Amino acid sequence: MDIDGHTAFIDYAEPDGDLALLHTEVPEALKGRGVAAGLVERTLEYAEQHGRKIVPRCTYVISFLKRHPEWNRVVK
């Protein structure tokens, strides 16, 4: 995701067709603007739309899921 000339991203792997979410990276210039939450939510929407399950390995993703348990429907 590119915002104001900065790139935020989620590092992932695809073991067995699942999306293992490994690390969320948001540049310092974008922190505190909800970028990480938006990035995770878009990733979860993508997984759901494509019939994929996610395997949370990133501490931010795990924390996000605790705050938004409705997304546990896409967790393997």
Secondary structure, DSSP 8 states (H G I E B T S, - for coil): -EETTEE-EEEEE-GGG-EEEEEEE--GGGTTTTHHHHHHHHHHHHHHHTT--EEE-SHHHHHHHHH-GGGGGGB-
